[in-house]
Amino acid sequence: MTYSNGTTNRYNTLKAAQTAGKVMKGNSKIHGSTFSVDPTACKVGQKLVNVEGSTCSGCYAIKLGKLYKSAQTSWENNLSLWIEALQTDPLAWIESMAKQINHIAIAKHKKQEQGAGFHRWFAAGDLPNMDALRAIVEVAKRTPHISHWLPTREKGLVAKYLATNLEGFPANLTVRLSAAMVDGAPALKGANTSTVHTKGAEHHGMACPAYENGGSCGDCTACWNSNVANISYQKH
């Protein structure tokens, strides 16, 4: 999959950009913008969700989708539009995402809101394929002033990408491989990772402070920081 050079200019309005999938402005926990897809379609997650003690067991996003049908419908729509664009016009999706992420960052900056300049991929869902990962990399390149965080359990896709792209990921894109099991070790040595620990158990690396902050990121931006090797989230 190849892309033409140039700036984002296909979409003149935010509404037009949202026809390729919708970026959300964030929530009470994550103050930056977010993009989510259907969590029931996760490749690795579909297997782990049925494994007791896995980090996908009791998936909060699947529960949320069942509780709020509008959220599930939105995630399914985002995924279907993305898959279609990857097959027919990937540049349209890339420009759509860049347009929306920039718009939200500018709006937050003007209002002096938290999260300006930060974006999280997959508050729900995960990478559907390699072309999707490449498209996200391109979005990051087109928004160099935005810090991107991509949590994923698709270790195979990440390893394959890095094996064929020796320059690695853009400096503003932190890809974190998520551990498969609660209280388990990081997924891959030498990579940015995340783990999950039970309350009171020993944890790897930095412990996420959100559970002491009402479930909110607050001023913490460690997940977006590639200098933080591993972040461990307390199981809730």
Secondary structure, DSSP 8 states (H G I E B T S, - for coil): -----S-S-S-SSHHHHGGG---B---SS--SEEE---GGG-HHHHHHTTSTTBTTTT-HHHHHHHH-HHHHHHHHHHHHHHHHHHHH-HHHHHHHHHHHHHHHHHHHHHTT-TTTTEEEE-SS----SHHHHHHHHHHHHH-TTSEEEEEES-HHHHHHHHHH-TT-S-TTEEEEEE-SBTT---SSTTS-EEEEE-TTS--SSEE-GGGGTTT--TT--GGG-TT--EEEEE--
